[in-house]
């Protein structure tokens, strides 16, 4: 099944609904769109995010879809540069945010 994400970025209110995976492979246009939304907005830096992270987000939305709910995930933090991570209260030094492997969501 194709994997589609419905996301909004807190602070910028950018909203996307895009398919990043289908037919056994990553779909570059959708994947890049998700990576951009998950960028470090303070530093305006984007990077390749972990496909595993995107699959987890898609799984969360899939759970809601099983109950007939089309739920938007609001991202409060995605990628963080070392500088942004160091200035983020409560962030750990070796945060997965720095390597594109984590997102804070509501």
C-alpha positions, 0 to 999 in steps of 0.5 A: 500500500502507498504511504501518505502523510498528512502533516502541518508544521507548527509555527509556519502552518505549512500543511502537506498531504503527500505520498512518499512511498509506493510500489516498494520504493521511496517516491522522491517528490513526496519524500523531499516534500516531507523532508522540507516540512521537517526541516530545522526552521530556525536554521532553514536547513533541510536534510534527508529524514529517516524513512523509518521515522516517516513509516512510524508517522504513517503508522500513527495515521494508519491507526486513526484511519482504521477508526475512520478518522483522518487525523493531521499530525502537527510537527513541533520539531523535526531536524535540528542542527547542532546549534539549534539542538544546543539551544533547545531546552531539554534536548540531549546532546546526541539527539536523533533530531540531529540525524533526521531520526526524530520528530516531536508531534502532537 
